[in-house]
Amino acid sequence: MEYDRPGMRATDRLRSPIVVLAPFLFIACSEERINLSLPELPEDIAWATLVLEDPGGALVETTGLLPVRSGRIQFEVPGDRGSSVVLYAYRDRDLDPRIPRDPATLAEPLQVATVEQPVLPTPSLRVRAPLEGGASFVPDEASRDLTAAWLPSCDIVEAAVPSASVLASCGTQNCRPNVAQAGCRVRFDLRGGCGLGLLDLKLLPNDRVESREAPALLGECTGVALRPGGALSVNCRREGIEDCRIDLYPEAASVALEVLETKLVSSASEVQDGNHLLGGLALLDSSELVVSVADDAACTPGGDHRLLFLRRSTLEVTRTVRTPYCIQLMRKDTTGAGFVGLTRAPVALVRYDRDGMLLERNLIEGLPETPDPVPHHWSISPDGLRAAVWVTTRKRSVRLASAFLEVDWASLRVVGFTTLVSSDNFPVGLLSNRFVLLDDDSNTLRFFDHVGGTELETMALATDVAMRRSLWNMMRLGDSDRLVVFVQSALETITLVDEDRHLSHLVDSQLSQPARVGAVLPGPEARLLIVAGDSATAGELVVFDPESRYFLPGVTPLSIQDIPGDAVSDELDPYVFIHYRDTTKVLRVRAL
């Protein structure tokens, strides 16, 4: 093969004196040709650049980013000042799709990048050899960030965007930081309201982030997949404690909620507030749900109690069925098309068919001797085999009781039973192999064996004895052993308990009312809709992300002045349904 003389222009590189044809690299410097042994290139290598270095390792010359076709690379490197050569090879899929694939554009020589300039991704192959005839290339571990004018800019946010917001899983609150960007360098002032310090980042290709300066609180940070609507996401590893995820949004991150409210109507007469009691709510098929309404707030046995069937799409009452029992708790029957429930006065398990006809009723024997026992809350295992029930009394002079029931739903009978008597409210939750009670007196979680009721461990929730908490309720997150504990405190909204019994105290939800209940918002991210409210002021809704452990900014106000009874969702539609016992109202909520 014949070669033209050196010194040709980049646009004339087809006649260049430098040709790479694996396994050899031929380089012409001045009028000599140097033959170097090159490792075999991977088949998916599409682009390469050549860097000449002086004896001290400083860059002397570079080529542009040139195409690799059928193992052949052609270079033109004028001059003879280099003492070694480094070959950088890239796969096409690793390059930013915004980079033009025009060889004439990419032939512009590369440069060493400053901290503000965009850079090429880490090459798939980086090898080095001295400029000596017969020398072989060896792997090169040295790092050098290369840039070019044709690389896309790092347009994340404009400098000091006033509407930008940061959500940090380890922060004390959602905050609006001072964000300053100079090219690919972004500085977040997370001091003040964020309470995290100053974070200085270099943005790299393929969602990578390099920490140039990170506060000790955060440690080393790397880029992670973006949240929907986010501009930048990093995960900071902290020695000895949980990682901290930080998400930057160009505007205040929030979830818009659509709320449909109805006050239940039976026949042509409106149910009167205070004279009736809305009991349970169960989702049936994809088109209908059912709620129970007591004839009076005391759930008098033999009263005129009713089942109201509602259309999911409109919350319109489609039919009413009378029943002699006051149903307090309800859920879809996993063994049939109807629902099962727990009644009050007396406490019994009941099963109804799809049309509201009673199929089966079994009294629960062995409850503590308390007047007017009320099944107030239950937690049911994902397989439907066990139920943990909180049974209380409305008379303050009587000690309260919590019961753990193991239920055979096919026969509707209790096959395991444990009770505990306490001096304060004890909401109860069910894990995979144990049940857990909230002890409001001592601010603790108490874990019990679900077989014999033996207490296994006690976990303190309060880290500061001066922090006054009232433990209201709890729920299990999906099929995991993660718990959400709803807390009434001026400093705290919920506490998240993971499978390893690690606590995360989640604060600054922006709620002005106590968080009461929650349900998973159907969707790919499985966020949690939290319902707050009391009998004196209107309620509120807020959205919590359990994976990143932060509340999304924004509170949706409600018109209802009542304590929510329960929140229920399923996979059949995108809605969460919330019911209120005293005001007999039902809400349907979805994320827009």
Summary of the structure (lengths in Angstrom):
residues: 592
radius of gyration: 33.2
end to end distance: 66.5
largest distance: 108.4
contacts: 1940
relative contact order: 0.08
helix: 2%
strand: 48%
